[in-house]
Amino acid sequence: IKAFWDIGGTGAKADACAIWIAQFVGKSINVINYYEAQGQPLATHINWLRRNGYGDAVCILPHDGATNDRVYDVSYESALNEAQFQTEVIPNQGKGAAAMRIESARRRFPSIWFNEATTEPGRDALGWYHEKKSEDDRDVGLGPEHDWSSHGCDAFGLMCVVYEMPKEKKPDVQP
C-alpha cells in the first residue's frame, strides 16, 4: 500500500494536505481511500494513516517533502521516517510538471479503480480541476487553477507519474 501526498502547511491560510491511498496490482491502480485536511499539524495526518490501518504504507512525497519547515525546522520526510514510515521523495519534475501529471492521469485513468465509499471528496476534486484562463479577451490557458481542488489533484497526478506498468514477460520461442 502506498500513500501519495501533496503536502500542505499549518495555520488557517495554509494549503491543504491531500493523501491518496492506493495499491498497484498488475496493470491496475486500486484507489482505496482519500484524505484531506487544511492547516493541521503533521501528527494529525500520521494519526489518520494509523487509525485507518495504513501504518505500513510507503509515503510517496513530492519534491518539497524533503524541505525543512520554516517554523519547526523538520521536513515531512524526516518526520515520517521518525514516525516509522518508509518514505520516498520524488525529485522535482521541473517546468511542465503539472502538465506531465495531468497527461499521466489521463493515460492511466482507464486502469484506475476507486473505492466509491471512501474516495468521494477526492473524486469531486478531480471533477472540478480546471485550467486558469487569462482575464483579457484572449482567453489564454495559464495552467491549472490553484484552488480547493488542486491539492488532491496534485497528489493524484503524482500517483499516476510514479506508477510503472509491469513488464510483460515474452514467451520463450523454441526454434
Disulfide bonds with the S-S distance in Angstrom:
none
